[in-house]
Amino acid sequence: MPSGEGALHSADGLNEYRNVMMKTFTRLALATALPLAMQVASAADWYPSAYGANDEIGAANLLTPDVVKQAVGLVRTGKTYPLAVPVDKNLPAFRHRSFHLYNIQPGEQAGQSLGPNKFTFNDEMVNAWTGVGTQLNGIGHIGIDNRYYNGNQAADFVTVEGVKKLGIEKVPPFVTRGVVLDMTAHYGKSIVPGGTEFSVADIQAVLKKQGLTLRKGDVVLFNTGWLELIGKDNQQFLEVEPGIGMEAAKWLADQGIVAFGGDTWASEVYPNPHGKDEFPVNQYMLAKRGIYNLELIDSRALVRDQAWEFLFVLGQPLYVGSTQVNINPVAIK
């Protein structure tokens, strides 16, 4: 055991060593805790959802009976407008997707029939991706680093046989006010050039020109003329497109809309003009705000009739576990 002055120096050295080690451990702890705190702060920006931590339908919560009654009051003539495009194997689709339909007549080979009344019938089998043609993209379709609406982690709910949360079967019917914004007239072009980003000012200018004000629960559709490219320039159709940017997406979301979309295949400007991010608007609208995306909506007849607002009706197929599905919504004026 040291004694006297040596013992004193030894004790001072030990205390100094302890102080240094405590400061080191404190710095390490802070270095570990800060990223976690930043993650928590980041998470708080968009989940839990404003509709509750267990919510699975996002902005569809806005489709209240009052919203429905107001929308039904828009019907004046009873004229109906189907808003889907016909789907076949030649319809251009996003990257890996395809559609193939086969007609089968079971038990009718070589002209056979069933029963003494010679019963015959046609049956069809479809081998296709659900995201071909006019479609409803649910809020479980787009994620941010494998985290989806309301903070759901893919590992907790995504399986090879479909999603266990956020499935399209959870989504109620859409019966609400729809509005179509004619961007072709705004830009003075029959087809708005690919890569054109719609700003808040652009949207507000069209709303003013068409005498519209957005309401909570609205479906907002953009007419760009993009469908005119199908069958004429499929490559251009899929490589670029006009649409809203992030500024406009945030503004639209703050208006309380339930869905956005139009006659393009992604409903946002593509490619992203502000960097290399892939489909940031869809990430923001679906994952962060719970707002649905309606793609390849054929609004040409609405624009011809200047039917800027209408009753929008959609009852989608209830494919359990799917995050998107083909649709044919109807506008009624």
C-alpha positions as CSV (number, residue, x, y, z in Angstrom):
1,M,0.0,0.0,0.0
2,P,1.4,3.4,-0.8
3,S,1.7,5.9,2.1
4,G,2.3,9.6,2.7
5,E,2.7,12.0,-0.3
6,G,2.8,9.1,-2.7
7,A,-0.5,7.8,-1.5
8,L,-2.0,11.3,-2.0
9,H,-0.7,11.6,-5.6
10,S,-2.0,8.1,-6.3
11,A,-5.5,9.1,-5.1
12,D,-5.5,12.3,-7.1
13,G,-4.5,10.3,-10.2
14,L,-7.2,7.8,-9.6
15,N,-9.8,10.6,-9.3
16,E,-8.6,12.3,-12.5
17,Y,-8.8,9.0,-14.3
18,R,-12.3,8.5,-13.1
19,N,-13.3,12.0,-14.2
20,V,-11.8,11.4,-17.7
21,M,-13.6,8.1,-18.0
22,M,-16.9,9.5,-16.9
23,K,-16.7,12.3,-19.5
24,T,-15.8,9.7,-22.2
25,F,-18.8,7.5,-21.3
26,T,-21.0,10.6,-21.2
27,R,-19.9,11.6,-24.7
28,L,-20.5,8.1,-26.0
29,A,-23.9,7.9,-24.4
30,L,-24.9,11.2,-26.0
31,A,-23.5,10.1,-29.3
32,T,-25.7,7.1,-29.1
33,A,-28.8,8.8,-27.8
34,L,-28.8,11.8,-30.2
35,P,-29.4,9.7,-33.3
36,L,-32.2,7.9,-31.5
37,A,-33.7,11.1,-30.3
38,M,-33.5,12.4,-33.9
39,Q,-35.3,9.3,-35.1
40,V,-38.0,9.7,-32.6
41,A,-38.4,13.4,-33.6
42,S,-38.5,12.4,-37.2
43,A,-41.1,9.6,-36.5
44,A,-43.3,12.1,-34.6
45,D,-43.5,14.2,-37.8
46,W,-45.7,11.6,-39.5
47,Y,-46.7,8.8,-37.2
48,P,-48.7,8.0,-35.2
49,S,-51.4,9.2,-37.6
50,A,-53.7,12.1,-36.7
51,Y,-56.5,9.5,-37.0
52,G,-55.0,7.3,-34.2
53,A,-52.1,4.9,-33.8
54,N,-54.2,1.9,-35.0
55,D,-55.8,3.6,-38.0
56,E,-55.6,1.8,-41.3
57,I,-57.6,4.0,-43.7
58,G,-56.0,7.4,-43.5
59,A,-57.8,10.3,-45.2
60,A,-60.8,8.0,-46.0
61,N,-61.8,9.0,-42.4
62,L,-62.9,12.3,-44.0
63,L,-65.6,10.6,-46.0
64,T,-68.4,11.4,-43.5
65,P,-72.1,11.3,-44.1
66,D,-72.2,15.1,-44.4
67,V,-69.5,15.0,-47.1
68,V,-71.5,12.4,-49.0
69,K,-74.7,14.4,-48.7
70,Q,-73.0,17.6,-50.0
71,A,-71.5,15.7,-52.9
72,V,-74.8,14.1,-53.9
73,G,-76.3,17.6,-54.1
74,L,-73.9,18.3,-57.0
75,V,-75.9,16.0,-59.3
76,R,-78.0,18.1,-61.7
77,T,-78.3,16.3,-65.0
78,G,-77.7,12.7,-64.0
79,K,-75.1,12.3,-66.7
80,T,-72.4,9.7,-65.9
81,Y,-68.8,9.6,-66.9
82,P,-66.7,6.4,-66.6
83,L,-63.2,7.4,-65.6
84,A,-61.2,4.2,-66.4
85,V,-59.1,3.3,-69.5
86,P,-59.7,-0.1,-71.2
87,V,-57.1,-2.6,-70.1
88,D,-55.4,-5.2,-72.4
89,K,-52.0,-6.7,-72.9
90,N,-50.9,-3.7,-75.0
91,L,-51.6,-1.0,-72.3
92,P,-48.3,0.5,-71.2
93,A,-47.6,-0.1,-67.5
94,F,-45.0,0.8,-64.9
95,R,-41.7,-1.1,-65.4
96,H,-42.2,-4.8,-64.5
97,R,-46.0,-4.9,-64.7
98,S,-48.1,-6.7,-67.4
99,F,-51.7,-7.9,-68.1
100,H,-52.8,-11.0,-69.8
101,L,-56.4,-12.3,-70.1
102,Y,-57.2,-15.8,-71.3
103,N,-60.7,-17.2,-72.3
104,I,-61.4,-20.8,-71.2
105,Q,-64.4,-22.9,-71.9
106,P,-64.3,-25.8,-69.4
107,G,-65.8,-29.0,-70.7
108,E,-66.5,-27.6,-74.1
109,Q,-63.6,-29.0,-76.1
110,A,-64.3,-29.8,-79.7
111,G,-67.7,-28.2,-79.6
112,Q,-69.1,-30.1,-76.6
113,S,-71.9,-28.7,-74.5
114,L,-73.4,-29.5,-71.1
115,G,-76.8,-31.1,-70.5
116,P,-79.7,-31.7,-72.9
117,N,-80.2,-27.9,-73.3
118,K,-76.6,-27.7,-74.7
119,F,-75.4,-25.2,-72.1
120,T,-72.2,-23.4,-72.9
121,F,-70.3,-20.5,-71.2
122,N,-67.2,-18.4,-71.3
123,D,-64.8,-18.0,-68.4
124,E,-61.8,-15.7,-68.2
125,M,-58.6,-16.1,-66.3
126,V,-56.3,-13.1,-65.7
127,N,-52.6,-13.3,-65.1
128,A,-51.7,-9.7,-64.2
129,W,-50.4,-7.2,-61.8
130,T,-53.1,-5.3,-59.9
131,G,-51.3,-2.0,-60.8
132,V,-52.1,-2.0,-64.5
133,G,-54.5,0.5,-65.9
134,T,-56.8,2.9,-63.9
135,Q,-56.0,2.0,-60.3
136,L,-56.5,2.9,-56.7
137,N,-53.2,3.0,-54.8
138,G,-53.9,2.4,-51.2
139,I,-51.9,3.9,-48.3
140,G,-50.1,0.6,-47.8
141,H,-48.6,0.7,-51.3
142,I,-45.8,3.2,-50.8
143,G,-43.3,3.2,-47.9
144,I,-40.2,5.0,-46.6
145,D,-37.3,2.6,-45.9
146,N,-39.8,-0.2,-45.4
147,R,-42.0,1.8,-43.0
148,Y,-45.5,2.5,-44.2
149,Y,-48.5,4.6,-43.1
150,N,-48.9,5.0,-39.4
151,G,-45.3,3.8,-38.8
152,N,-46.1,0.2,-39.8
153,Q,-42.9,-1.8,-40.4
154,A,-42.9,-4.1,-43.5
155,A,-41.5,-7.0,-41.4
156,D,-44.6,-6.8,-39.2
157,F,-47.3,-6.9,-41.8
158,V,-46.1,-7.8,-45.3
159,T,-46.3,-11.4,-46.4
160,V,-46.0,-13.2,-49.8
161,E,-49.8,-13.7,-49.6
162,G,-50.6,-10.0,-49.1
163,V,-50.5,-7.4,-46.3
164,K,-52.0,-8.1,-42.9
165,K,-52.6,-4.4,-42.4
166,L,-53.5,-1.4,-44.7
167,G,-55.1,-3.7,-47.3
168,I,-57.4,-2.3,-49.9
169,E,-60.3,-4.4,-48.4
170,K,-60.2,-2.0,-45.4
171,V,-61.0,1.1,-47.5
172,P,-64.6,2.3,-47.5
173,P,-66.4,3.3,-50.7
174,F,-65.5,6.7,-52.0
175,V,-68.6,8.8,-52.4
176,T,-67.6,12.4,-52.4
177,R,-67.0,15.5,-54.4
178,G,-64.6,15.3,-57.3
179,V,-62.9,18.1,-59.1
180,V,-60.9,18.1,-62.3
181,L,-58.3,20.7,-63.0
182,D,-57.6,21.2,-66.7
183,M,-53.8,21.8,-66.8
184,T,-53.9,21.7,-70.7
185,A,-55.8,25.0,-70.7
186,H,-53.6,26.5,-68.1
187,Y,-50.4,25.8,-70.1
188,G,-52.1,26.3,-73.5
189,K,-51.0,22.9,-74.7
190,S,-53.0,19.8,-75.7
191,I,-50.4,17.6,-73.9
192,V,-48.6,19.2,-71.0
193,P,-44.9,18.5,-71.5
194,G,-43.3,15.8,-69.4
195,G,-41.3,17.1,-66.5
196,T,-43.7,20.1,-65.9
197,E,-44.1,20.6,-62.2
198,F,-47.4,22.0,-61.0
199,S,-46.9,24.6,-58.3
200,V,-49.3,25.9,-55.7
201,A,-49.7,29.0,-57.8
202,D,-50.6,27.0,-60.9
203,I,-53.2,25.0,-59.0
204,Q,-54.7,28.1,-57.4
205,A,-54.9,29.8,-60.8
206,V,-56.8,26.9,-62.3
207,L,-59.1,26.7,-59.3
208,K,-59.9,30.4,-59.7
209,K,-60.4,30.2,-63.5
210,Q,-62.8,27.2,-63.0
211,G,-64.6,28.9,-60.1
212,L,-63.7,26.2,-57.6
213,T,-62.7,26.1,-54.0
214,L,-61.4,22.9,-52.5
215,R,-63.3,21.2,-49.6
216,K,-62.4,18.7,-47.0
217,G,-62.9,15.2,-48.4
218,D,-62.4,16.1,-52.1
219,V,-60.9,14.0,-54.8
220,V,-58.6,16.2,-56.9
221,L,-57.8,15.1,-60.5
222,F,-55.5,16.7,-63.0
223,N,-56.1,16.6,-66.7
224,T,-52.8,16.8,-68.6
225,G,-53.6,15.2,-72.0
226,W,-51.1,12.5,-71.2
227,L,-53.4,9.6,-72.2
228,E,-53.1,10.8,-75.8
229,L,-49.7,9.3,-75.9
230,I,-50.9,5.7,-75.4
231,G,-50.4,3.7,-78.6
232,K,-48.5,6.6,-80.2
233,D,-45.5,7.0,-77.9
234,N,-45.6,4.4,-75.1
235,Q,-41.9,5.0,-74.4
236,Q,-42.3,8.7,-73.7
237,F,-45.6,7.9,-71.8
238,L,-43.6,5.9,-69.2
239,E,-40.3,7.7,-69.1
240,V,-41.5,11.1,-68.0
241,E,-44.7,12.9,-67.0
242,P,-46.1,16.2,-65.7
243,G,-47.5,16.5,-62.3
244,I,-47.5,18.0,-58.8
245,G,-44.3,18.6,-56.9
246,M,-43.7,18.5,-53.2
247,E,-44.8,22.1,-52.5
248,A,-48.2,21.4,-54.2
249,A,-48.5,18.0,-52.5
250,K,-48.2,19.6,-49.1
251,W,-50.7,22.4,-49.9
252,L,-53.2,19.9,-51.3
253,A,-52.8,17.7,-48.2
254,D,-53.4,20.6,-45.9
255,Q,-56.7,21.3,-47.8
256,G,-58.0,18.0,-46.4
257,I,-58.3,16.1,-49.7
258,V,-58.9,12.3,-49.6
259,A,-57.3,11.4,-52.9
260,F,-55.2,13.0,-55.7
261,G,-54.5,11.7,-59.2
262,G,-55.2,12.2,-62.9
263,D,-54.4,10.9,-66.3
264,T,-50.7,10.0,-65.7
265,W,-49.2,6.8,-64.2
266,A,-47.7,8.2,-61.0
267,S,-49.7,11.4,-60.3
268,E,-46.5,13.4,-59.7
269,V,-43.9,15.1,-61.8
270,Y,-41.4,12.5,-63.0
271,P,-38.4,12.3,-63.0
272,N,-38.0,14.3,-59.8
273,P,-36.6,17.7,-60.9
274,H,-35.0,18.4,-57.5
275,G,-32.7,15.4,-57.1
276,K,-32.5,11.7,-57.3
277,D,-35.3,10.8,-54.9
278,E,-37.7,8.3,-56.3
279,F,-41.4,9.2,-56.2
280,P,-41.1,11.5,-53.1
281,V,-44.6,12.9,-53.6
282,N,-46.2,9.5,-53.4
283,Q,-44.1,8.8,-50.2
284,Y,-45.4,12.0,-48.7
285,M,-49.0,11.7,-49.7
286,L,-49.6,8.0,-49.0
287,A,-47.1,7.1,-46.2
288,K,-47.1,10.3,-44.3
289,R,-50.5,11.8,-44.9
290,G,-52.7,8.7,-45.7
291,I,-54.0,10.3,-48.9
292,Y,-54.8,7.9,-51.8
293,N,-53.5,8.0,-55.4
294,L,-55.8,7.5,-58.4
295,E,-53.8,6.8,-61.5
296,L,-54.7,6.8,-65.3
297,I,-58.0,8.5,-64.7
298,D,-59.6,9.4,-68.1
299,S,-61.0,12.9,-67.5
300,R,-61.2,13.9,-71.2
301,A,-65.0,13.8,-71.3
302,L,-65.3,15.8,-68.1
303,V,-63.1,18.5,-69.6
304,R,-65.0,18.6,-72.9
305,D,-68.2,19.2,-70.9
306,Q,-66.5,21.6,-68.5
307,A,-67.8,19.4,-65.7
308,W,-65.3,20.8,-63.2
309,E,-67.0,19.4,-60.1
310,F,-69.1,16.3,-59.8
311,L,-70.2,13.4,-57.6
312,F,-67.3,10.9,-57.5
313,V,-68.3,7.3,-56.8
314,L,-65.9,4.4,-56.3
315,G,-66.5,0.9,-54.9
316,Q,-63.2,-0.9,-55.5
317,P,-62.8,-4.7,-55.7
318,L,-62.0,-6.0,-52.2
319,Y,-58.9,-8.0,-52.8
320,V,-57.8,-9.0,-49.3
321,G,-54.2,-8.2,-48.7
322,S,-53.7,-6.1,-51.8
323,T,-52.4,-2.5,-51.6
324,Q,-53.6,-1.5,-55.1
325,V,-56.4,-2.6,-57.4
326,N,-57.9,-1.8,-60.9
327,I,-60.9,0.4,-60.7
328,N,-63.5,2.2,-62.9
329,P,-64.7,5.1,-60.8
330,V,-67.8,7.1,-62.0
331,A,-68.3,10.8,-62.1
332,I,-72.0,12.0,-62.0
333,K,-72.9,15.5,-63.0
